[in-house]
Amino acid sequence: MAITAYDALTERKKPAKIINFSDSASSSSSLVDLSSTTFLDSIRSLLSDYAATEDYTVHGNTVSCIFLYSEETGAVFPLFTVEERISEGDLSHNLLCDVCRCVGWGHHYVTKRKYHLIIPRIDKWKEPLTRETIKASTHLMHGVIHCNGFGHLLCINTDDAFRNYFSGDQIMHLWDRLCSTLHTRKISLDDISRKGSMDLRLLHGVAYGRPWFGKWDYMFSHGSFGIRKEQYSRAICILSSMEVDKIKEDFSGTRKERLIKMIINFYIESSKTPLVTLSELLQFMLAFASKAPVERTTAMSLVAMSSNHVSNPIPEDDGDTSDSSFTSSPDDKEESDNNENDSDADDVLVDQDTTMVGMVPPKYNSFDAMARGEDARWSAKRLSNAAQAVLKVFNERNNSVITRQELREAVRGSIGDTGLIDFLLKHIDKVLIGDQIVQRFTNPESRMLQFSLRKITPPALEREAKKRRKTQETDEWRSTTPGLDPYEDILYLYQNLLLSYPDTEVYSDASEVILNCKGFVKEWPLLSHQEKNSLTVSCQVLPNHEEVLRDFTRKLPPGELVMVPQNATIRELKSAAEKALRDTYFVMENFEVLEIRKKDLEKIDETSGVKSDGNKIMMTEFLVTGFGLDTGTELRYEGGFDDWTVECRCGARDDDGERMVACDACKVWHHTKCHSIEDDEVVPQVFLCNRCFGDSVRSKKRSVANR
């Protein structure tokens, strides 16, 4: 593979320098020595000293290439850089940064350029980059950094053909060192990393108390659906501190008791140290999985001899499905979660008066059971009354197929609690209503969620249930001996401890909190930007009173980093700050600095030095006042020119990247999920939030009363 990469290098028309790097070096160490201490100066220096300019452009933007050489593996691979210049007159694509908006940086000023750092897949190394291929999520690595030093890691992937030369850990290590070399300030990422069907932010969060990216100091930034840092930390604590003995006790008497105990006991006996908590157990299992096969086989033999353990295939269960679960591939996760698209061409049952096409057997036979099983905050009686209202709607419409929005609106006429309606419509297909069941399914053409009423008979239901049980029994644990395939053992515990747990929702709720936390960020401290012969300080622009009230209504963006000599005066800092601000932001194209002030607004004499006597730095953060801010440009904030409001029932008050819909009356944005609109369902043409819908109903009632 290294030879192939070298051939790609030698076939180039233009020479390119090679940067050697070692995987064993510290992630904070630089790949090369650059004299600059700000990102913009550093990226320019790197490209001018080490990169070769390609003979093509991407929509007029320069493409450069640097070759990197791994000392450990001998692999040589290209790092492409696309300098994307933002032009106010360019209407061909969105000039604002959607990622900044979703990670809470929508108040940042729009920068004049951003840099894409890309390592393509091997089969794409010789192909020119295009605007379309840049957007692909299949690159080995793709990060974008604004010229103010704030950026985003968009994707990290591994290539089977290149895995032995460049693993996921090695790619991430390189990215981290690249960011340190370029003096980036903050890098965000959306953690959707997986191992098979397991989300690593949940698995590693429980095992190590941090996500996989936490190895490189990426910390919690924001959660979806209003989840805060303390909720995330509590969820991690709840799951990681589960006691192993308590787990075995809780599974006693269940269908999965033997498997759970067999897997846990094997790893306890294999460990030289006690494994008390789930965190310690998963850490050991992950370490065991990373061992060579021969080491794992030896460990298995020792355990078998010490415990007189005989490994036999797991016998078939007795058919009890009270605690069953089944795995799905990553692509099928959403369908299996929603119980909406489980139809199969070969899964059709026909009875005398009933046709059930791939219908999931009801989970509950009463609303009492559903209220307990789904942790409902409504009584079984209220759920039953609401269900009767649903049946009434079907009877009035001759049992026709009804869209979710139509059914919801019809039921609202007799049930005032919209939360109750949304809960019922989400789970109504899990419970029998007499000899009938309400089915949920997605129309393949309109993609709208629809409901229909079906009458079922016991024979058809039992045959379907048996077929489901058989599939679940063969899919739950694909191994026959603990330790033979450690990831199968981990997967089994992942599904049955983290995603489901007998007789309690506490642990699955904690897992859901962690899974809804994908936003992580790493910040490089200002001190890391200091050099012996220069000072790097932050200069934050403070608009005047009228501009704050009229034009700059959001919180102030972070200050711009400015590098000056150690003996620089405040007057020299003014000049350097003005130059840096004009070079970085659209809104400051013609900005003139008048004063430099302390953070407490105290004025500073222009002749005084930025650094006081001795070696102690007087301060590293300043406020800048002046005039010439462009209040007319639409390229003001990365989050967009218009102010908009998020006020969802989950507590979210800002865009978190999840799907949203705006109320047609008050224009406030809400999560579609929080209003029971599934991700694959079309948003209704007219959407009213609960408050506006209530106002509308009350207004209609008053109109009727006044007639």
N, C-alpha and C positions, 0 to 999 in steps of 0.2 A: 504493500500500500504506500509506503514511503517512496518507493521507486516511481509509482504512478504520479505522486504529488511532485516529485522532482522533475519528471518529464514535463508536467504542466508548467513548471518554472522555466525550464530550459527552452521550451517552445515559444516563449514570449518574445515579441519583437523588441520590447523595451526592457532594459535591465531593471531588476528590483533588488533592494537590499533585504537581507534576511535577519530577523531578530531571533536570537537564541533565548529560550526560556526553560526553566526547570520547574517541574511539578512540585518538587520538594521545597521550593522557596516559600517564604512567608507570603500570605495573601496581601499584606500591606506593603510589600517591597515592590519597587518599580521595575518594569520591564526594561526601560532605558532611562538614562539620566537626562532630564529636561530642566533647563534653567528657569522655566516659568513656574508660577505658583497659582495661576488661575486657569480654569478649563479652556477658555477661548485661546489664550496664548499657548497653552500646552498642546492642544489639538493642531494648531497651526504649525507649531514647531515639529511635532511628530510627522506630519504629512510632508513638510518641506525637507526634512532630513532623511526620512526612511521610505517614503511612498513613491511609487511610479504612477503617473497619471495615465489612465486608460485612454484609448483612442476613440471612445464614444462617450456620450452623455446620457443622462436619464432626465428627459424633459428639460434639457438645458443645464442640468446640474452636474458638476464635475464628479467623476468616479475615480478613486485612487485605490491602489492595491499595495499591501505590505505582506511579505511572506514570513511566517513564523515557523521556527524549528524547535521541536521537542527533544531535549537532550536525552530523556528517558526512553522514548519509543523510536526516535529517528524519523518521525513523521514531519513532513513539510506541508503546510496548508496555507491558503490565502485568507487574508482579512481585507474585505472590501469596505471602503468608506465612501458614502455618498453625502456630499455637502448640499443639503436642500435649502435653497434660498427662498425666503418667503417674500412674495411680491403682492402688494395690495391689489394690483390690477389683474392678477391671475385668478380666473373664475373656473378653472378646469377641475379643481378639487377643493376640499375643505382646508382652509389655511389655519384653522384653530386646532388645538390638540385635545381630542376627546379623552385621551388617557389622563391628562392633567385635570380635566373636569371631574373625572370619576374618582381620582385619588385625593381630592380635596385641595388641588392646586389651581382651581378655576379662577382664583383672584390674582394669579401671577400675570404680569404683563406679557404680551405676545413678543417673542424674540424674533430677530431678523433672519436667523438661520438655525438649523438643527442638523445633527450629524448621525447618519445611520451607520452602524458598525455591524457588518454581516459576514458570517462564515457560511456559505451555502452548502447544501448537500453535495457529496462527492460528484454525483453525475451532473451537477450544474456548474462545476468549477470553470469549465471552458466556455460557458454560455454568457453572453452579456446580460447584465441586470436590466430590468425594465420597471416601469412604474407598477405593473401588475405583479411581477415576481418579487419585488421588494415587500409587498403586502402579504406574501405567503407566510404561513405559520409553520412551514416544514424546514426552515433553515436550521443548521446545527446551532447557530447563535444569531440573534438579532436584537440589538439594543439601539435605542435612539436617545441622544442627549442634546438638549437645547444649549445654545451657546452661553447661557448663564450658569451652566453646570448642573442643572436639574434634569433628570432623565428617567427612562423606563427600560427595564429588561423585558422585551416582548415575548421572546421564546428561547428555550433551550431544548434541543432534541439530540438523540443519539442515532447513529446510523449503524445498522447491523454489519455493514461491510467495513466499518471504520472503528467499531467498538473497542477492539484491542489496542488501537492507537490513540483514541480520543474518547474517553468515557464521559458520562454526564458530570461526574465530580471534576474531571480535568477541564472540561469546558467552563464550568462554573468558576473554578479556580483561576483560569485565564481571564475570564471576564472581571473578576474581582481585582486582579492585579492591574488590568488595563484601566479600570476606573481609578485606582490609586495613582497610577502613572499620570493620568490626565487631570488629576486634582478635581474630580467630580465632587459635588456637594451633597446631593441626595439622589438615590436611585430607588424607584418603586417597582414592584412587580405584582402580578396577579397569579397566585400560587394555585395552579391546576395540575400539578405534577401527580403522576399515578404510577403504581407498580401493579400491572394487571388491572384488576377491578378495584384496587384499594387506593384511596386518596392518601397521599403521603402526608398532607398537612394534619390529617387525623391520626394516622399510624405513628408518625414521628412525634407528633404533639403529645400523644399519650406516653410513648416510650422515653422520649428525651426532654419533654417539656418545651419543645420548640419545633417549628417546621423543618423540613429538609434544608431549606435555604437559611435556617438559623445557624448552620455551621459557618456561614460567612457573615454572621451578625445582622441578618435581616430581622427586624422586629415588627410586632403588630402595629399597623397603621390605622386601619379602619375595618369595620365589619359591615356586612350587608344587613338590611332590614333593622337598622337601629341598634345593632349589637355594639356594646362598648368594651373597652379593654378589660375592665374589671369582670365583666361577664365571661369573656374569653378565658381569662386567667382562672376563674372559678371552675369553668367547665374542664380545663386541663387538670386542675387539682382533683376534681371529683373522680375522673376516670383513671388518672395515673396512680392514685392512692388506693384503688380497690385492692383488697387483700385476697391473695390467691386461695387461702383456705376458705374464706367466705364465699368465693366464687364456686368452689366445689360443693360447698354446703347448699348454696342456693339452687344448684342444678340437681341435687339429690331428688330422686323420685320422678324426674322428667325423662323424656325419651332420649335426651342428649347426654344424660349423666355419664354413661360409660365412655363415650368419645371424649368429652371434655376432660374427665379425669385421666384418661389414657394419655392424651396429648400433654397436659400440664405435668403429670407425674414423670413422663419421659424427660422433659427438659429440667425439671427439678433434680432428678437423679444424675443428669449429665453435667450439671453445674458444680463447680468446686466451692461456690459460695451460696449462702441461702438466697432463695428468690421469694421474697415476702409479698411484694406488691405487683400489680399488673405491669407497672412501668419497668420493674426489674426483670420480669419474665419476658416482656417483649424485647428489651434490650439484648438479653441473652439469646433469644430466638433469632434476632436479626444478625447478631454476631455469628451464631452457629450457621446460618444460611450462607454467610460470606466465606466459610471455610471450604477448602478443597474437598471434592467428593470422598477421597480416601480418608481424610480426617473425620468426616461425618460418619463413614462406615465403621471406622475404628471405635468412635464414641458409642455408636449404636450397639456394637458387639459387647463393649464393656458394660453398658447398662443392662443388656440382656443377660449377661453372665451373673452380674451382681444381684439382680432381682429375680433370677430364674424366669425371665419374661419370655413368653412365646407369642410371636406376632401372628395373628390370624386375621383374615378378612372380616370386616364388620358384618354381622348377620343382618338379615332384613328386619325392619322394625315391625311392630304389631299393628301398624296402620293408624296409630293415634297421631293426628295432625294438629293438636292443640298448641304445639310449640314449634311448628315447622317453618322453614324459610328456604328460599332457593336463590342461587347466585345467578347473575346476569352479566353479560359482557358490558364494557363501558358504553358501547353504542346503544345497548338496550336498556340502560339504567333508568332513563326517564319513563319509558313505557311501562316497565315493571313496577316502578314506584306509583304511577298514577292508575294502574289497573285499567287502562283504557284501550290499549292496542294489543291485547293478548290473543287475537284471533289467528288461527292457523288453517291453512288450506286442508290439512289432513285431520283437523280437530273439529269435526262436525258430528253432532249427535241429533238423531231424529227420533221423536217419540210420537205417540198417537195424536196428541193435541199440542205438542210443544216442539219448537225448533230452537236449540241452543247452539249458536255458532261461536265456539271458543269462549264461552262466557265463564268468568271466574266464579267458582262456587261461593255463595254467601259466607262470610266469615262469622256472622252472628245470626242467631235464630230469634233474637228479641232486642228491643231497644234498651232494655236494662243491660244486656251484655254489651251492646255497642257503646253505651254511655260509659261503662267501666273500661272497656278495651281501648277506646279512643280518647280517654281522659277528657270527656266532654264537660263543659261547665253548665250544661243544661240538663234538667232531669229527663228521665226516660219518658215521662208523661208529655213533656213539652216537645220532645223529639217525635213522639208518636203522633201528636196533634198536627205538627208541621208536616209529617209524612202523609197524613190523611188529606191535608190541603193540597199536597202534590198529586195524590190520586184523584182528587176532585177535578183538578185541572185536566188531567188525562181523560177522565170520563166526559168532561164537557167538550173535549176536542176529539172524541171518538178514538181515543188511544193512538193518535197520530204521533209522528216523531216531532219533538219540540226542541228548539235550540235552548241552550242554557240561559241566555239573556231573556228570551220569551218566558221560559218557565219561572225564572227568578222574579220577573216583573209581575206575572200572574199571581204567584204565591204571596207577593208583598201586599196584595189587596186584602188578605185575611190574616197574615202574620206580620206584625210590625217590626220584629227584631230581625234586622238584616244579617246580623252576625250568626244567628241561629239558622237562617236560610242558607247562608254560605257554607256553614259547617255541614248541614244535612246534605246539600247537593254534592259536596265533596266525598261523602262517605255513604250515601244512600244505596249504592250498589253492593254494599257489604252486608246488608241485612234483609231477611225475608219479611215481607209484609203480607201475612196470610199465605196464600199460595202464589203470590206475585212478587216480582222484583223489578226495580227500576234500573235499567242498564244505561251506562255512560259510554259514549264512543265518539270518535272524531270523524267528521265527514271528510273523506279523502279529497274532495274537490274544493270545498269552501274552507277546510281546516277549522271549522267551527265545532265546538263541543256540543253534542246533542244527546237527548235522553229519549228513551222509549220504554214502554211498559210491557213486560212479558209475563205470561202465566207459565209456571213450571210444575213438573210432576216429580215425585220422589225418585223413581227409577232413573230418569235422565240426570238428575242432580247427583245421585250417588255414583253413576258411571263417570261423570266428569270429575268428581272429587277423587275417585280412585286413580284416574289418569294423572291428575296433578300430583297426588301423593307419590306415585311411582317415579315421576320425573324428579321430584324434590329429593327422594331417597338416593337416587343415583348421582345427583349433582352436588349434594351438600359437601361431601369430603371425598375427593378423587383419589386420595392415597389409601394405602392399606396398613402402613406402619409409620408411627410417629418418627420424625427425623429423616425419613426417606426423601421427602420433598418438603423442606422446612417452610417454603412459602405457601404450600397448601395448608400446613398446620396454622400458620399465621393468618391466612385467609379465613379459616374456619373460626378461629377466635375473634377475628375482626368482625365477622358477620354476626356471630352469636353472643358476643359480649358488648360490642360497641354499637352495632346497629339494632340489635334486639336483645332483650334480657328478660328472664321469666319474672312475671308478677310486678314489674315496675317500669315506669317510663323515664325514671331519673337519668339513667345512663344513656339511653337513646336520645333524650332531649339535650344532654350535654354534648353528645356527638354532633347533633344538628347545629348547635351553636358554633362548634369548631369548624364544621364544613361550610358554614355561612361566613367564615372569616378568611378571605382570600387575599386581602390587601396587606402587603408587608413592605417595609422601607428600610434602607440603610443610609445613615448620615455620616459623612466624614467631618470630624471636628475642625474648627477653624485653625487650631494650632497645627494641624497636619499640613497646612498650606504655607507655614513659615519657612523661610530660608535664612542662612547666616547673614547674607548681605542685603536682605530686603525685608519689608514688612507687608503683610497682606491684611487689609482691614475691610470691614463691611460698611458700605455707605447706603443708607436707606432714604429714599426720596420722600419728603413730607409735603404733599400738596397744600396749597393755602386753604383758608377756611371756606371760601366760596366754591373752590374746586371739590372739596370733600363733600359739601352739601349737594352739589349739582351734578358732578361728573364722576367722581371717584368714590362711589358709595360702598364699595366692599372693603374688607380689612386690608391693611397695607401689605403688599408683597414683601418678601424678604429682601434685605439689602444686597446690592451688587458688590462683589469682591473686587478690590482695587489693590494693585501691587505698587509700592513706592519704595525708594531707598530708605535705609534705616535712619538717615539723618534728614529726611524730608520735612519740610514745614507744612503748616496747614494750607498755605497758599498753593504749594505744589500739589497737595492732596486734592484741592479744588479742581485744578487743571486735569489731573489724572482721572478723577471721578467723572468729570464732564465728558471726557473723551470716551471712557468705558461705557457710560450710560447711553451716549449717542450711538455707539457702535453696536449695542446689544438690543435695544428696544425700539419698536416702531413709534410708540407714544412719546419718545424722548429724542426724536430726530433733530429737533432744534432747541433742545433744552439747554439753558444757561444756569450754571450754579452761582448762587449769590453768597450763601453762607454755609459753613460747616459748624454743626452744633453737637454738643454732647447729647446722650440719650435722654437726659432730663431737661433738654431744650436750652441749657446754659450756653451762651455764646463763647467762642474761642478766638483768641487773638490770632490773626493770620500769620504773624511772625513766629509764633511758638512752634516748637517741634512736635511732630506726631508722637515721637518717643521722648520720654523724659530723661533726666540725667541717669547715668548708670545703665544697667542692662534690663531694667524692668520696663515692660511695655505699658505705656500710660493707659491706653484703651484700644480695643479692637473693633468697636462698633460706634458709628457716627450717624447723625441725621443730616440730610442735605436739603436745603431749601433753594428755590430758584423760580424761574418762569420759562414759558415756552412749551409746556406740556400740550400735546395735540389732543384736544378734547373732542375733535370731530371724527377721528378715525374709528372704523369699526374693528380694527386690529388693536384693541385696547387690552382686553382680558382674554386669557386662554379659554375661559369658560363661556365666552360669547359676549356680545354687546348688550343683549337684553337681560334684565334681571327676572328671574323666575323663582317660584316658591315650591319647595317640597315640604309636605306636611302629611305624612302617611300615618296610619293607625299604629304601625309597628314602632313608631318613634323616630323614624328617619327624617332628617331635616336638610339633607343634601343628596345630590346624585351619587349613588354608590355603584353605578354600572349595571344594576339589575333593571329588568324591563319595567317601564312606567307608562302611565296614561294620565292625561290632564283632564280634570273635570271641565265639562263644557260650560258650566255656569260660573264657577269661581276661578277657573284656570289654575288651581293648585294641583300639583302632581302627586300621584300615588302609585305604589307598586301594584302591578296587575295581580301578582300572587296573593297579596294581602286582601284582594277583592275577589278571590277564587276564580280568576281568569287564568287558565293554564297557559304555559309558555307556547304551546302549539295551537292555541286558540286565537282566532281573530278578535281584536278589540271591537266592542260594539260601536256602531256608528255614533250613538249618543251615549255618553257616560256621565253619570252624576254621582258625586261622592255621597256618603251617607248624610252629611249635614245638608247639602243642597237638595237631596231627594226628600229629606224630612221637611224642609222648608216648602218644597213644591207640593207635597201632600197636604200640609197644613193650609197652604194658600188655596188649594182646590176645595178643601172642606169649608173654608170661610166663604168662598164664592158660592158654593151650594147652599150654605146656611143663609146667605143674604138674598137669595132669589125669592 
